[in-house]
C-alpha cells in the first residue's frame, strides 16, 4: 500500500515539474519580449527546490506509512501475547492449590477465586466482592496481627504481605492459612491494587502440634514405659486401630518380638511372630518405610487374616545402620492417601531405635508366647 502511494506521488510530481517548467519558459519569453534588457529572476533551481521538497514529503509519507504498518503489526503481536499470557495465568490459577484474591484499593472492592472460596467450604456465589469477606473471618486471636501486617505493607514498610492466620470455614471450624500478597503501583508510584494468594497450611500446623504432643508424651521416659507411651500416642495421633513396636529376634531377621502393642482401644498382649508373608517383612528386609493406605490385602494376602486394610511401618536402625526393629500402625479401614505426619513419625522411629539399642546392650526378660497369632 505504501509503495503504491509513493508511485502515484512520484508520477504527480513528475507531471507537476513539467507543467512548472513550461510555465516558467512561457513567463521568461513574455518578460523578455516586454523588456529585452530585464534579468530573469525565476531560475530553474527554484523549481528543483520545490520538486525536491515535494519528493522529501513523499518519502516522509512513505516512511510514516511503513511505521504505521509496523506499529499495527506490533500491536497485533502484543495483543496476542497478552491473550496467551492471560490464558496461561487463568490456567495456572485454576490448577493451583492456592486461592487467589485481589483488592482494588481505589474502589475498595475485592475478587476471590473459586478456589479461595472452596478452601473455606463455600460455593462461588456465596462470597461477595468485599474485603470484609476475608477480614471478618479471621480468628479473633489473629485479627490484630493480620491488620498490623496489612497496614505495614500498605504503608510501604514491607516488600510484601506475608502472614499466617486462621480463617473460619462455613461449618464454623478454622483452617490455618498463609496469606502472601504484594501491592501494584501506578507509574506515579501510587498503590492501586493488591494481589495475593492464600495457601492452606493446616496440615503443617497439625504436624507441629503432633510433634509437640508426642514430645510431651514421651519426654523423660525410658524402656517399657517409653514403648507403651509411644504406641498409645501413635494411635491417638493417627487415629488408627492398632500400633506396636517390635525388636528383631534373629539376624538375618525372620522373627520379631513385640515390646508394646495397642489394639482395639487398649493395650494388648505382645507376641513374637514370623515375618513371612507380612507387610512387616518388607519393612525389616528393605530397611525402608512402607505406607499402604488401602487395599493392603491385595499386596499382602496374609494381612486379610488380621482384618487390616491399611498399614504404616517404619524401620529402626542401630548406630551401625543395622535394622534392629520397627514401629507399625494398622487399621481395618483406609487411611489418608497422604500421611501428613510422615516426617515426624520418622523422627520418632529414630527415638525408638535408641531405646531398642539400649535394650540390646542391657537385655530385659520378656515373657510372651513365641510365634503367636496376631489378634
C-alpha positions in Angstrom: 0.0 0.0 0.0 2.8 2.4 0.9 4.7 1.5 -2.3 1.6 2.3 -4.5 1.2 5.7 -2.8 4.8 6.5 -3.4 4.5 5.6 -7.1 1.4 7.8 -7.5 3.0 10.7 -5.7 6.1 10.4 -7.9 4.0 10.5 -11.1 2.2 13.5 -9.9 5.5 15.3 -9.0 6.9 14.5 -12.5 3.8 16.0 -14.2 3.9 18.9 -11.9 7.5 19.6 -12.6 6.9 19.5 -16.4 4.0 21.9 -16.0 6.0 24.3 -13.9 8.9 24.2 -16.3 6.5 25.0 -19.2 5.0 27.9 -17.3 8.5 29.2 -16.4 9.5 29.2 -20.1 6.4 31.0 -21.1 6.9 33.6 -18.4 10.5 34.1 -19.4 9.6 34.6 -23.0 6.9 37.1 -22.2 9.2 39.0 -19.9 12.0 39.2 -22.5 9.5 40.4 -25.1 8.3 43.2 -22.9 11.8 44.2 -21.7 14.7 42.6 -23.5 17.1 44.2 -21.0 15.4 42.7 -17.9 17.1 39.9 -16.0 15.1 36.8 -15.4 14.9 36.2 -11.6 13.0 33.0 -11.6 15.5 30.2 -12.3 15.1 26.5 -12.8 16.7 25.9 -9.4 13.6 27.3 -7.7 11.5 24.6 -9.5 14.0 21.9 -8.5 13.8 23.1 -4.9 10.1 22.9 -4.9 10.2 19.5 -6.5 12.8 18.3 -4.0 10.6 19.4 -1.1 7.7 17.6 -2.6 9.8 14.5 -3.1 11.0 14.7 0.6 7.4 15.0 1.6 6.6 11.9 -0.4 9.5 10.0 1.2 8.4 11.0 4.6 4.8 9.9 3.9 6.1 6.5 2.8 8.2 6.2 6.0 5.2 7.2 8.1 3.0 4.6 6.2 5.6 1.9 6.9 5.9 2.9 10.5 2.1 2.8 10.8 2.0 -0.7 9.3 4.9 -1.9 11.6 3.1 -0.4 14.6 -0.1 -2.2 13.7 1.8 -5.4 13.4 3.4 -4.9 16.8 0.0 -4.1 18.3 -1.4 -7.3 16.9 1.5 -9.3 18.3 1.3 -7.6 21.7 -2.4 -8.3 21.9 -1.8 -12.0 21.0 1.0 -12.3 23.6 -1.3 -10.6 26.2 -4.1 -13.1 25.3 -1.8 -16.1 25.7 -0.4 -14.7 29.0 -3.9 -14.2 30.3 -4.8 -17.7 29.3 -1.7 -19.2 31.0 -2.4 -17.1 34.1 -6.0 -18.3 34.2 -5.0 -21.9 33.8 -2.3 -21.6 36.5 -4.8 -20.1 38.9 -7.4 -22.8 38.2 -4.8 -25.6 38.5 -3.1 -24.2 41.6 -4.0 -25.4 45.1 -3.8 -21.8 46.3 -6.7 -19.4 46.5 -6.1 -16.1 44.6 -7.5 -12.8 45.7 -7.3 -9.2 44.5 -8.1 -6.0 46.3 -8.9 -2.8 44.3 -7.6 0.0 46.5 -9.4 2.7 44.6 -12.9 1.1 44.8 -12.3 -1.0 48.0 -13.7 -4.0 46.2 -12.2 -7.5 46.2 -12.1 -10.5 44.0 -11.9 -14.1 45.4 -11.2 -17.0 43.1 -13.4 -20.1 43.3 -10.5 -22.0 44.9 -10.3 -19.3 47.6 -13.9 -19.8 48.4 -13.9 -23.6 48.2 -11.0 -23.8 50.7 -13.4 -22.5 53.3 -16.3 -24.7 52.1 -18.2 -22.0 50.1 -19.6 -22.0 46.6 -18.6 -19.3 44.1 -21.9 -17.3 44.6 -21.7 -17.4 48.4 -18.9 -14.7 48.8 -19.4 -11.1 47.8 -16.8 -8.6 46.4 -16.0 -7.1 49.7 -12.7 -7.1 51.6 -14.7 -7.8 54.7 -15.4 -11.3 53.5 -11.8 -12.1 54.3 -11.2 -9.9 57.4 -14.4 -10.8 59.1 -13.5 -14.5 59.0 -10.1 -14.0 60.6 -9.8 -15.7 64.0 -10.3 -13.2 66.9 -6.9 -14.1 68.3 -5.2 -13.4 65.0 -7.1 -10.3 63.9 -4.8 -7.6 65.3 -1.7 -9.3 63.9 -3.3 -9.6 60.4 -4.4 -6.0 60.5 -0.9 -4.8 61.6 0.8 -6.7 58.8 -1.7 -5.3 56.3 -1.2 -1.7 57.5 2.6 -2.1 57.4 2.5 -3.3 53.8 0.1 -0.6 52.7 2.4 2.0 54.3 5.4 0.6 52.3 7.2 -0.7 55.4 7.4 -4.3 54.0 8.1 -5.6 50.5 5.1 -7.9 50.6 2.3 -9.1 52.9 3.2 -12.5 54.5 1.1 -13.5 57.4 -0.2 -16.8 58.9 -3.6 -16.8 60.4 -6.8 -18.8 60.9 -9.9 -18.4 58.8 -13.3 -19.5 59.7 -14.9 -22.1 57.5 -18.6 -22.4 56.6 -19.1 -25.0 59.3 -17.6 -22.7 61.9 -14.2 -24.5 62.3 -10.9 -22.8 61.4 -8.2 -23.6 58.9 -4.6 -22.2 59.1 -3.9 -20.0 56.1 -0.7 -18.4 54.8 -1.6 -15.1 53.0 1.0 -13.7 50.7 0.4 -10.5 48.7 2.1 -7.6 47.0 1.0 -4.1 46.1 0.9 -3.0 42.4 1.6 0.8 41.9 1.0 3.2 39.1 3.8 4.9 37.1 3.4 7.8 39.6 4.1 5.4 42.5 0.5 5.3 43.8 -0.7 1.9 45.0 -3.9 0.9 43.3 -4.2 -2.8 43.6 -3.1 -5.7 45.9 -2.8 -9.2 44.5 -2.4 -12.2 46.8 -2.5 -16.0 47.3 -3.9 -18.0 50.2 -2.3 -21.3 51.0 -3.8 -23.9 53.3 -1.2 -24.8 55.9 -3.5 -26.6 58.2 -1.6 -29.9 57.8 1.7 -28.2 58.7 0.3 -26.8 61.9 -1.3 -30.2 62.7 2.2 -31.7 62.2 3.7 -29.1 64.6 1.0 -29.8 67.2 1.6 -33.6 66.7 5.3 -33.1 67.3 4.7 -31.2 70.5 2.1 -33.8 71.6 4.4 -36.7 71.0 7.4 -35.0 72.6 5.4 -34.2 75.7 4.1 -37.7 76.0 7.5 -39.3 75.6 9.6 -36.8 77.4 11.8 -38.4 80.1 10.5 -42.0 79.5 12.8 -45.0 79.1 12.4 -48.7 78.4 9.0 -50.3 78.7 7.3 -47.0 79.8 8.6 -45.4 76.6 7.4 -48.2 74.3 3.9 -48.2 75.8 3.6 -44.4 75.7 4.8 -44.5 72.1 2.2 -46.9 70.8 -0.6 -45.1 72.7 0.5 -41.8 71.2 0.7 -43.2 67.7 -2.9 -44.4 67.7 -4.1 -41.1 69.1 -2.3 -39.0 66.6 -3.0 -41.2 63.5 -6.5 -42.3 64.7 -5.7 -45.9 63.9 -6.9 -49.1 65.5 -3.6 -50.7 66.2 0.1 -49.7 66.8 3.1 -51.7 68.1 6.8 -51.6 68.4 8.9 -54.8 67.8 12.5 -55.8 68.0 14.3 -58.3 65.8 14.8 -61.7 67.3 17.5 -63.0 64.9 19.9 -61.8 62.2 19.2 -62.1 59.3 15.7 -61.5 60.7 12.9 -63.9 60.2 11.1 -63.3 63.5 10.3 -60.1 65.5 9.1 -59.7 69.1 6.6 -57.1 70.2 7.6 -54.9 73.1 4.4 -52.8 73.3 1.1 -53.0 71.5 -2.2 -51.1 71.4 -5.2 -52.6 69.8 -9.0 -52.0 70.0 -8.8 -49.1 72.5 -6.5 -50.7 75.0 -3.0 -52.2 75.5 -2.9 -55.7 74.0 -0.8 -58.8 74.6 2.6 -58.8 73.0 3.6 -61.7 70.7 6.6 -63.0 68.7 5.8 -63.8 65.1 7.2 -65.0 61.9 7.7 -62.2 59.3 6.9 -64.4 56.3 4.1 -63.0 54.1 3.5 -60.0 56.3 3.9 -56.3 55.5 6.4 -56.0 58.4 8.7 -58.3 56.5 9.3 -55.8 53.7 10.0 -53.0 56.3 12.6 -55.1 58.0 14.1 -56.7 54.9 14.4 -53.5 52.8 15.0 -51.1 55.7 12.6 -48.6 54.2 9.3 -47.1 55.4 6.2 -48.7 54.0 2.8 -47.0 53.7 -0.2 -48.7 52.2 -3.2 -46.5 52.8 -5.8 -49.0 51.4 -6.2 -52.5 49.9 -3.4 -53.9 52.0 -4.6 -57.5 51.4 -4.0 -57.1 47.6 -0.3 -57.0 48.2 -0.1 -59.0 51.4 -2.9 -61.6 51.4 -1.9 -62.7 54.9 -2.9 -59.4 56.4 -6.6 -60.1 55.5 -6.4 -62.7 58.3 -6.0 -59.8 60.7 -8.6 -57.6 59.1 -6.0 -55.0 58.1 -7.0 -52.6 55.3 -4.1 -50.1 55.8 -0.6 -50.2 57.2 2.3 -48.0 58.1 5.7 -49.4 59.1 9.0 -47.6 59.8 12.3 -49.4 60.4 14.5 -48.7 63.4 18.3 -48.7 62.9 21.1 -49.1 65.4 24.2 -46.8 65.5 25.9 -49.0 62.8 22.9 -48.8 60.4 21.5 -52.3 61.0 17.8 -52.8 61.3 17.0 -53.9 64.8 13.2 -53.4 64.9 10.3 -51.4 63.7 7.2 -49.5 64.7 3.9 -50.1 62.9 0.4 -48.9 62.7 -2.6 -50.7 61.1 -6.3 -50.2 60.7 -9.3 -52.0 59.4 -10.4 -49.0 57.3 -8.4 -46.9 54.7 -6.0 -44.3 56.0 -5.4 -40.9 54.3 -3.8 -41.1 50.9 -1.0 -38.8 52.0 0.0 -39.1 55.7 0.6 -35.5 57.0 2.8 -36.6 59.9 5.1 -38.9 58.0 8.3 -36.9 58.6 7.5 -36.6 62.3 6.9 -40.3 62.6 10.3 -41.0 61.1 11.9 -38.8 63.8 10.2 -40.9 66.5 11.3 -44.1 64.8 14.8 -42.8 65.4 14.0 -42.1 69.0 12.5 -45.7 69.3 15.7 -47.1 67.8 17.7 -45.5 70.6 15.6 -47.3 73.1 15.9 -50.6 71.2 19.7 -50.3 71.0 19.9 -49.6 74.7 17.8 -52.7 75.3 20.2 -54.8 73.2 23.1 -53.6 75.4 21.1 -54.4 78.6 18.5 -57.1 77.6 15.5 -57.5 79.8 13.5 -60.7 80.1 10.1 -60.6 78.3 7.6 -63.2 78.8 5.4 -63.9 75.8 4.3 -66.7 73.6 6.6 -67.4 70.6 5.2 -67.5 67.0 1.8 -66.3 68.3 -1.1 -65.4 66.1 -1.9 -61.7 65.9 -5.4 -60.8 67.1 
